[in-house]
Structures are given as C-alpha cells and as structure tokens.
Amino acid sequence: MATPVIMPRQGQSVESCIISKWNIKVGDQVKVGDMLFTYETDKATFDEESKLEGTVLAIFFEEGDDVPCLLNVCVIGNPGESFEEFNPNAGSEAAPAEEAAPAKEDAPAAAVVTASAPVANVQAGAPVSPRARAYAERTGVNTAFVAGTGPYGRIIESDVKNFVASGANTTYAASAQATSDMTGTGFNGRISTADLDAPAAAPANSAAPVAPAPEYEDVKIPNIRKVISKSMHASLSTMAQLTLNASFDATNILNFRKQLKEVRETMGLANITINDIILYAVSRVVLNHKDCNANFIEDGTVMRYFKNAHLGIAVDTPRGLMVPTLMDANTKSLNEISIEAKKLATSAQEGTINPDLLKGGTITITNLGTLGIESFTPVINPPQTCIIGVNTLQTRIKNVNGEMKMYQAMTLSLTFDHRALDGAPAARFLQELCKNLENFNMMLIK
C-alpha cells in the first residue's frame, strides 16, 4: 500500500530542514537503501535512504523548499494507488498532474480533467520558498501580491508562475500580448505597453558576435555557509573582542607524546595527539577561571557559569566550519578525550552528526597550527566568552644556565569578550594554561 516518507527530525532543536537535492523523480522504482533526497539543517547535511520498495507516486516539495520536520515529502507505493490523503498541500493546492505516477504502461489513457485551483488568501508577510523568490526576482513579481498555496500559506514557485501566466503581472492593455519571458518595468514589476515596444530579438540567421566565455562562476551559497556567515558577523559586531598571545616550551608535551606512541599498542591507547593534550589541559585549567567557562547572555544582564567544561572543537568540513561539543571534558581521561574528539570530528566531516551535539559549549578550541599558522585572531562562538587558537610549533632559542639552547615553542591565541571579563583575568587563564602545558606530566598527577 502507499506509504508516505516524512522529513526526519535530526535532533530535538531542529524544527525544519531544506531539501537540497532530489535523487528520484515520480515514476522511479526504488529499493530499500536507495538514496531518496539530501536535506540540510542549519548545521549539517544528511542523506535520506528509502526504507521501502516500490514506485515513487508523488513528490510534494521542490529543491530549496524549507520543510517542517515530520511532514510528508513524498509517497512510495504501487502504481495507481491513491496518495492524495498524504499530501500536506491538500486543500490549498491542486496536485500537479506530473506528480502522479502512471498506473501501468498498457493501461488505457485516462481523460485529463482540468480543475481550477482553489483561491487562496493573500497573507502579508507570507513565507516564500527560495525557488519562488528567485523566480519572482527574475520575472519582476512582487510576492506581496501572490497567494501562497504551500503548507502554512507558503508561496512556492508554481504560485509565482501561475501569477505571471494569469496576466496578473501585466497591465490590462498589455495582457493580451505579454508573454512569460518578458520583464516588466511598470508599477510593481508589471509588464506594460512600453515593454511590448522593446526592440525585437535579432533573427536567428543574422550574424551576431559570439559572447566571450564568462570569467567567473556564480555558485549558490549553501545554507550552512549562510549560518556561519550570520554567526561570525553577529559575533564580531556585538562583542568587544580582544586577543592575547602567549608562547610556551612544548618540549614536555612532545616528549610525552613520543612516549605514548611507543606504548600505545601494548597499553591499548588511542592515537593521542598534541591537540588532545591541549583539550585535556584546557578542560582542567578553565575551571579555575569561571569567567572563561561561561556564557554571556545576549541582553548583557546575566553571566551563566558552568560547573563542568564543555569543549567546543572547531572542525573543518567539506560543508564549512562546525563546532561539535565534547561534554563534561573535565570528568574524562586523556584517552577518553582523544577517542571522543576524533569521533565528533569524523561525524561532523561526514555530515552525520546530530545537531544537538553542535551546541552547549562553554569554551572553544580551534587549531590552525597543522596548517603552519604562527598566530591568528580566532572569533568567539557566542554566547561563549572565550576561544583558544592553537598555532604551529616554532624553533626558538633560550638561555639555560648561561647556555643558549634551541627548543620547540607553541603559541596560543586567546580571544575573549571584554564585556564579560577584563584583560588581567584572561591573561591569568592563558598564563596558567601555558605553565601547565610546559609541565604536563605533573599536571596528570593532580
């Protein structure tokens, strides 16, 4: 029997998802495990696999549509089965003819019945799908005058197309000769008689200069890039951010990691990295500096202090920057931190991470040292008050008992919100962190 496919809910905080790509079309045969569609939350991208076998009977949304979670997006069943009872647009939009899969190839053709779409009320400020907005911009349509027939009054692309085709986007005098490929210059983008008098296109057989190939490519910005852009802009425009840089002698942690590598297999340890060691140190030291392990609530009236350290770990992914959270890091061993940090990074890079794991951090660590960066100004992940940037190792010289010796130094860059704490407390946190990393073996004894 016909069975609907719903928009999954990825985490309790996600209310809707954007369909970024359909891998099927109406009439396709699908098997269990076939990829149906790709969808985005505001943090990650996921692929939805079919849990059914059958024929795609209907698809209710287009690529680019923002669909509420748990709403039906398509129907799979046997050819000829009814699916209208699963249509989330039922009662507000007649199902397009191309959405119905044919019953059988040898079945006699059914008579085509054309029904007028029900009249929908125009709602001021109605939501507009991305495809509808793009088409409206191309045709000069003001969507404020378009009736939305999608779910919850949403204006979809077919609404704008019908609006243009019905002549509503033309003046009365031009409606008889206006075509959908014209762009209006009249009031509210309407096609007027002046637009009809525009010079006609050159005949097909007339010689015309060949346009040079474009020197650029316009690529639509994915949803996650928009979220990152908005978050970073809000961070810099609403905070008083200041960055402090301090270096430490990394000889101790380098020797410690070398020892770990030698006994890793015999002791059953994870591949503990320098970054894991820094995560461990931050999780312990930050508890001594409560202003650095806090959230500055947006209205500026409350500081929220946390009893445990929830470390945000900045991860570079094919879709953009993600910051999964390693919860209660101060209660975990170095080996546990190493295992969990790698698991979080892998799921973020693969786009399978639960969105609930992308929030709740109290301080963030971002590492550009592996790319050879010597110093940078990391941007705070609001509402946190601090972020630590990890830089590359550098060979330096220092005086040891009157003798000049070379050593490996590492710089940490601490950006803090000056609204939440002053420079001296931030400097003391960075100072203690560097001192503990220089004596990491002793820190493990605590």
Secondary structure per residue as TSV (DSSP state, phi and psi in degrees):
chain	resnum	aa	ss	phi	psi
A	1	M	-	360.0	158.6
A	2	A	-	-63.4	134.0
A	3	T	E	-132.1	129.5
A	4	P	E	-77.6	153.2
A	5	V	E	-110.0	126.1
A	6	I	E	-99.2	161.7
A	7	M	-	-75.1	118.4
A	8	P	-	-65.6	159.2
A	9	R	-	-106.2	113.4
A	10	Q	-	-99.0	87.6
A	11	G	S	93.3	148.9
A	12	Q	T	-69.0	-19.5
A	13	S	T	-87.4	-7.3
A	14	V	-	-92.7	124.4
A	15	E	-	-103.7	-26.1
A	16	S	E	-152.8	161.6
A	17	C	E	-136.7	153.0
A	18	I	E	-99.6	129.1
A	19	I	E	-77.4	112.3
A	20	S	E	-92.7	-26.0
A	21	K	E	-160.4	133.8
A	22	W	E	-95.3	132.3
A	23	N	S	-101.8	2.3
A	24	I	-	-132.5	167.5
A	25	K	-	-139.8	164.9
A	26	V	T	-60.2	133.3
A	27	G	T	99.2	-14.4
A	28	D	-	-69.2	146.5
A	29	Q	E	-91.1	131.1
A	30	V	E	-124.2	151.5
A	31	K	-	-117.7	165.8
A	32	V	T	-61.2	128.2
A	33	G	T	99.2	-14.2
A	34	D	-	-66.8	145.5
A	35	M	E	-79.3	121.7
A	36	L	E	-88.8	-54.3
A	37	F	E	-158.5	162.4
A	38	T	E	-110.7	138.1
A	39	Y	E	-138.4	155.9
A	40	E	E	-120.5	139.7
A	41	T	-	-96.0	-171.8
A	42	D	S	-78.2	0.3
A	43	K	S	-125.6	-31.4
A	44	A	-	-149.3	170.1
A	45	T	E	-119.3	140.9
A	46	F	E	-134.2	156.8
A	47	D	E	-111.7	135.1
A	48	E	E	-103.1	121.4
A	49	E	E	-94.6	152.0
A	50	S	-	-75.4	135.5
A	51	K	-	-104.7	6.3
A	52	L	S	-128.7	164.9
A	53	E	-	-123.4	132.2
A	54	G	E	160.9	-156.3
A	55	T	E	-107.7	139.7
A	56	V	E	-73.8	110.2
A	57	L	E	-86.9	-34.9
A	58	A	E	-158.5	148.7
A	59	I	E	-126.2	123.4
A	60	F	-	-96.1	-13.8
A	61	F	-	-133.6	157.4
A	62	E	-	-102.4	165.2
A	63	E	T	-60.9	134.6
A	64	G	T	96.8	-11.4
A	65	D	-	-75.9	140.3
A	66	D	E	-93.7	110.2
A	67	V	E	-109.9	128.5
A	68	P	E	-59.6	143.7
A	69	C	T	-61.6	146.4
A	70	L	T	72.3	9.5
A	71	L	-	-90.9	144.9
A	72	N	E	-65.0	132.1
A	73	V	E	-112.9	-26.3
A	74	C	E	-159.1	173.7
A	75	V	E	-132.7	136.9
A	76	I	E	-121.2	135.3
A	77	G	E	-172.6	-149.1
A	78	N	-	-102.3	146.2
A	79	P	T	-53.4	135.5
A	80	G	T	92.4	-11.8
A	81	E	-	-73.2	150.2
A	82	S	-	-75.3	141.5
A	83	F	-	-133.5	-3.9
A	84	E	G	-61.2	-27.3
A	85	E	G	-67.6	-15.3
A	86	F	G	-97.3	-3.4
A	87	N	-	-73.6	114.5
A	88	P	T	-68.9	-14.6
A	89	N	T	-93.8	0.5
A	90	A	T	-58.0	134.5
A	91	G	T	92.4	-15.3
A	92	S	T	-121.5	-16.5
A	93	E	S	-154.1	129.2
A	94	A	-	-66.9	135.4
A	95	A	-	-64.2	128.6
A	96	P	-	-59.0	146.4
A	97	A	G	-61.2	-35.1
A	98	E	G	-73.1	-7.8
A	99	E	G	-81.5	-15.1
A	100	A	S	-90.5	128.0
A	101	A	-	-78.3	143.1
A	102	P	-	-64.4	146.9
A	103	A	S	-65.4	-56.8
A	104	K	-	-155.5	154.2
A	105	E	T	-65.8	-34.3
A	106	D	T	-91.0	5.0
A	107	A	S	-76.7	145.1
A	108	P	-	-65.2	142.9
A	109	A	-	-66.0	132.3
A	110	A	-	-83.3	151.6
A	111	A	-	-66.9	136.2
A	112	V	-	-82.9	124.9
A	113	V	-	-110.2	122.7
A	114	T	-	-99.4	120.3
A	115	A	-	-117.1	140.7
A	116	S	-	-73.7	137.7
A	117	A	-	-67.3	143.1
A	118	P	-	-63.8	147.7
A	119	V	-	-78.2	128.1
A	120	A	-	-107.4	150.5
A	121	N	-	-79.1	138.5
A	122	V	-	-77.5	125.0
A	123	Q	-	-112.1	126.5
A	124	A	T	-63.3	132.1
A	125	G	T	74.9	20.5
A	126	A	-	-64.1	145.0
A	127	P	-	-65.7	148.5
A	128	V	B	-125.3	129.6
A	129	S	-	-69.2	153.9
A	130	P	H	-57.1	-40.2
A	131	R	H	-66.7	-39.6
A	132	A	H	-65.7	-40.6
A	133	R	H	-64.1	-42.3
A	134	A	H	-64.7	-42.0
A	135	Y	H	-67.9	-37.8
A	136	A	H	-63.9	-38.5
A	137	E	H	-66.6	-38.3
A	138	R	H	-68.3	-34.4
A	139	T	H	-98.8	0.4
A	140	G	T	74.0	25.6
A	141	V	-	-89.3	134.0
A	142	N	-	-87.8	110.9
A	143	T	G	-66.3	-10.7
A	144	A	G	-65.6	-20.0
A	145	F	G	-102.3	6.7
A	146	V	S	-102.1	135.1
A	147	A	-	-83.6	125.6
A	148	G	-	-85.4	130.5
A	149	T	-	-115.5	5.9
A	150	G	S	-79.8	-177.2
A	151	P	G	-60.8	136.5
A	152	Y	G	60.6	31.0
A	153	G	G	77.5	13.4
A	154	R	-	-65.8	137.1
A	155	I	B	-85.6	119.2
A	156	I	-	-108.8	171.7
A	157	E	H	-58.9	-40.2
A	158	S	H	-62.8	-29.5
A	159	D	H	-63.1	-42.9
A	160	V	H	-69.4	-40.9
A	161	K	H	-62.2	-43.6
A	162	N	H	-64.6	-35.7
A	163	F	H	-62.5	-42.5
A	164	V	H	-70.2	-45.6
A	165	A	H	-64.0	-30.7
A	166	S	T	-77.2	-5.4
A	167	G	T	87.5	1.6
A	168	A	T	-67.5	-14.2
A	169	N	T	-100.8	20.0
A	170	T	B	-130.7	159.6
A	171	T	-	-75.1	162.8
A	172	Y	T	-60.0	-41.5
A	173	A	T	-67.6	-28.2
A	174	A	T	-99.5	-5.9
A	175	S	T	-62.4	-32.5
A	176	A	T	-71.1	-30.8
A	177	Q	T	-107.5	-7.5
A	178	A	-	-71.6	144.5
A	179	T	-	-122.6	160.8
A	180	S	T	-68.4	-15.4
A	181	D	T	-88.7	1.5
A	182	M	-	-86.5	149.9
A	183	T	-	-110.0	123.0
A	184	G	-	-83.2	147.8
A	185	T	-	-116.0	4.8
A	186	G	S	-84.9	-167.4
A	187	F	G	-59.6	132.2
A	188	N	G	57.7	27.6
A	189	G	G	78.8	15.5
A	190	R	-	-73.9	147.6
A	191	I	B	-80.6	122.3
A	192	S	-	-111.0	178.0
A	193	T	H	-64.1	-26.9
A	194	A	H	-64.0	-34.2
A	195	D	H	-70.7	-29.9
A	196	L	H	-69.9	-25.0
A	197	D	T	-86.6	4.7
A	198	A	S	-62.8	147.1
A	199	P	-	-54.4	136.9
A	200	A	-	-71.2	157.0
A	201	A	-	-68.0	149.5
A	202	A	-	-64.0	144.6
A	203	P	-	-55.2	152.8
A	204	A	T	-63.3	-32.3
A	205	N	T	-88.9	0.6
A	206	S	S	-79.8	145.1
A	207	A	-	-72.2	132.1
A	208	A	-	-136.6	143.0
A	209	P	-	-65.3	141.8
A	210	V	-	-78.7	126.0
A	211	A	-	-69.7	137.0
A	212	P	-	-67.6	153.6
A	213	A	-	-63.7	138.9
A	214	P	-	-62.1	147.5
A	215	E	S	-91.7	6.1
A	216	Y	-	-148.2	170.7
A	217	E	-	-134.1	126.6
A	218	D	-	-90.8	121.1
A	219	V	-	-120.1	129.6
A	220	K	-	-62.3	132.1
A	221	I	-	-73.2	124.7
A	222	P	-	-67.1	160.5
A	223	N	H	-58.8	-40.5
A	224	I	H	-65.9	-33.1
A	225	R	H	-66.9	-36.3
A	226	K	H	-64.0	-40.5
A	227	V	H	-65.3	-44.4
A	228	I	H	-61.0	-45.2
A	229	S	H	-59.5	-46.6
A	230	K	H	-64.5	-42.2
A	231	S	H	-66.6	-44.0
A	232	M	H	-67.2	-39.9
A	233	H	H	-64.8	-42.8
A	234	A	H	-63.4	-37.7
A	235	S	H	-62.4	-48.5
A	236	L	H	-74.6	-28.6
A	237	S	H	-87.5	-15.7
A	238	T	H	-113.8	-9.2
A	239	M	S	-111.9	157.0
A	240	A	-	-99.9	84.4
A	241	Q	E	-91.1	137.7
A	242	L	E	-139.8	140.6
A	243	T	E	-116.1	132.2
A	244	L	E	-112.6	141.9
A	245	N	E	-120.6	135.5
A	246	A	E	-145.9	143.3
A	247	S	E	-110.4	157.0
A	248	F	E	-141.2	158.8
A	249	D	E	-76.6	114.8
A	250	A	T	-90.0	10.1
A	251	T	H	-57.3	-42.4
A	252	N	H	-64.2	-47.8
A	253	I	H	-71.5	-30.2
A	254	L	H	-67.7	-42.6
A	255	N	H	-66.5	-39.7
A	256	F	H	-63.1	-43.1
A	257	R	H	-66.2	-36.4
A	258	K	H	-61.5	-41.1
A	259	Q	H	-64.7	-39.4
A	260	L	H	-63.1	-40.6
A	261	K	H	-63.4	-32.8
A	262	E	H	-72.4	-30.4
A	263	V	H	-111.2	7.8
A	264	R	H	-56.6	-51.3
A	265	E	H	-69.1	-41.6
A	266	T	H	-68.5	-29.2
A	267	M	H	-98.8	-1.5
A	268	G	T	65.9	40.0
A	269	L	-	-94.1	157.8
A	270	A	-	-73.2	169.5
A	271	N	-	-79.0	84.4
A	272	I	-	-75.1	125.6
A	273	T	-	-104.4	171.8
A	274	I	H	-59.6	-39.3
A	275	N	H	-63.7	-37.7
A	276	D	H	-62.4	-40.2
A	277	I	H	-63.3	-40.6
A	278	I	H	-67.1	-39.8
A	279	L	H	-59.0	-44.8
A	280	Y	H	-60.5	-47.0
A	281	A	H	-63.1	-43.1
A	282	V	H	-61.6	-42.4
A	283	S	H	-61.7	-27.3
A	284	R	H	-90.2	-44.4
A	285	V	H	-70.4	-37.2
A	286	V	G	-64.0	-24.5
A	287	L	G	-66.9	-18.7
A	288	N	G	-85.3	-3.0
A	289	H	-	-135.5	81.8
A	290	K	G	-60.9	-29.6
A	291	D	G	-67.5	-20.8
A	292	C	G	-90.5	-13.0
A	293	N	S	-115.7	58.8
A	294	A	E	-147.2	170.0
A	295	N	E	-117.5	133.8
A	296	F	E	-96.1	105.2
A	297	I	-	-63.3	141.4
A	298	E	T	-54.3	-37.4
A	299	D	T	-76.6	-2.3
A	300	G	S	74.9	18.7
A	301	T	S	-110.8	-10.6
A	302	V	-	-137.5	135.6
A	303	M	E	-107.4	126.1
A	304	R	E	-103.0	113.5
A	305	Y	E	-97.2	140.9
A	306	F	-	-110.9	143.3
A	307	K	S	-81.9	-23.5
A	308	N	S	-121.2	160.5
A	309	A	-	-96.5	115.9
A	310	H	-	-107.2	103.4
A	311	L	E	-86.9	121.2
A	312	G	E	-80.1	130.1
A	313	I	E	-115.3	109.0
A	314	A	-	-67.9	127.1
A	315	V	E	-126.1	129.3
A	316	D	E	-83.9	120.2
A	317	T	E	-124.3	163.4
A	318	P	T	-58.7	-22.6
A	319	R	T	-96.5	-5.7
A	320	G	E	125.9	-177.7
A	321	L	E	-68.4	130.7
A	322	M	E	-128.5	151.0
A	323	V	-	-129.9	81.6
A	324	P	-	-69.3	157.6
A	325	T	E	-111.8	127.6
A	326	L	E	-93.8	101.1
A	327	M	T	-75.7	144.9
A	328	D	T	51.0	44.9
A	329	A	G	-62.2	-29.7
A	330	N	G	-68.8	-13.9
A	331	T	G	-96.4	0.9
A	332	K	S	-112.8	151.1
A	333	S	-	-74.8	168.2
A	334	L	H	-60.1	-40.8
A	335	N	H	-65.5	-41.2
A	336	E	H	-65.3	-40.3
A	337	I	H	-62.5	-42.3
A	338	S	H	-62.1	-45.4
A	339	I	H	-64.9	-47.4
A	340	E	H	-69.6	-37.6
A	341	A	H	-62.5	-40.8
A	342	K	H	-69.4	-36.7
A	343	K	H	-64.6	-43.6
A	344	L	H	-64.0	-43.6
A	345	A	H	-64.2	-41.6
A	346	T	H	-64.3	-45.7
A	347	S	H	-66.4	-32.9
A	348	A	H	-68.6	-42.6
A	349	Q	H	-68.3	-32.4
A	350	E	H	-84.1	-9.2
A	351	G	T	76.8	21.7
A	352	T	-	-110.0	6.7
A	353	I	-	-72.4	142.2
A	354	N	-	-69.9	126.0
A	355	P	G	-55.8	-24.4
A	356	D	G	-66.1	-18.8
A	357	L	G	-87.9	2.8
A	358	L	G	-105.7	23.3
A	359	K	S	-147.1	172.1
A	360	G	-	89.9	6.4
A	361	G	-	-72.5	150.9
A	362	T	S	-108.9	-22.8
A	363	I	E	-158.0	144.9
A	364	T	E	-114.7	145.1
A	365	I	E	-119.1	128.5
A	366	T	E	-127.7	131.2
A	367	N	E	-117.0	111.9
A	368	L	-	-111.9	6.2
A	369	G	G	-63.0	-31.9
A	370	T	G	-66.7	-15.7
A	371	L	G	-100.6	10.2
A	372	G	T	82.7	13.5
A	373	I	-	-76.5	128.6
A	374	E	-	-90.2	-26.7
A	375	S	-	-167.4	142.0
A	376	F	-	-155.1	172.4
A	377	T	-	-113.3	92.1
A	378	P	-	-67.1	149.1
A	379	V	-	-98.8	131.0
A	380	I	-	-64.5	142.0
A	381	N	-	-93.1	97.0
A	382	P	T	-62.3	148.5
A	383	P	T	-92.0	19.6
A	384	Q	B	-63.2	161.2
A	385	T	S	-104.4	-13.1
A	386	C	E	-144.8	154.9
A	387	I	E	-145.8	139.5
A	388	I	E	-110.9	126.1
A	389	G	E	-100.1	131.1
A	390	V	E	-102.5	126.4
A	391	N	E	-106.8	177.6
A	392	T	E	-76.5	163.9
A	393	L	E	-77.4	140.6
A	394	Q	E	-133.1	141.3
A	395	T	E	-83.8	124.6
A	396	R	E	-131.0	174.3
A	397	I	E	-123.9	137.5
A	398	K	E	-139.4	159.8
A	399	N	E	-90.0	118.0
A	400	V	E	-119.8	105.5
A	401	N	T	54.0	44.7
A	402	G	T	80.1	2.8
A	403	E	E	-116.6	132.0
A	404	M	E	-79.7	122.8
A	405	K	E	-127.1	147.0
A	406	M	E	-89.4	145.2
A	407	Y	E	-150.8	165.8
A	408	Q	E	-95.2	122.0
A	409	A	E	-110.9	149.2
A	410	M	E	-129.9	138.0
A	411	T	E	-104.2	136.9
A	412	L	E	-111.1	135.8
A	413	S	E	-111.4	115.4
A	414	L	E	-106.5	113.3
A	415	T	E	-97.6	130.8
A	416	F	E	-131.6	157.5
A	417	D	E	-87.9	110.0
A	418	H	T	-68.2	-12.7
A	419	R	T	-71.7	-31.8
A	420	A	T	-92.9	-31.9
A	421	L	S	-151.3	159.1
A	422	D	-	-91.1	173.8
A	423	G	H	-64.5	-39.4
A	424	A	H	-64.1	-48.5
A	425	P	H	-60.6	-38.7
A	426	A	H	-64.8	-41.0
A	427	A	H	-65.5	-36.8
A	428	R	H	-66.3	-37.9
A	429	F	H	-62.3	-47.4
A	430	L	H	-64.8	-38.8
A	431	Q	H	-63.3	-46.3
A	432	E	H	-66.2	-37.2
A	433	L	H	-62.6	-46.1
A	434	C	H	-63.2	-40.8
A	435	K	H	-64.8	-40.2
A	436	N	H	-68.5	-35.0
A	437	L	H	-70.7	-32.0
A	438	E	H	-69.8	-23.6
A	439	N	T	-125.5	50.4
A	440	F	H	-62.8	-37.4
A	441	N	H	-57.4	-41.2
A	442	M	H	-69.6	-32.3
A	443	M	H	-64.5	-35.4
A	444	L	H	-66.4	-21.6
A	445	I	H	-75.5	-26.3
A	446	K	-	-61.2	360.0
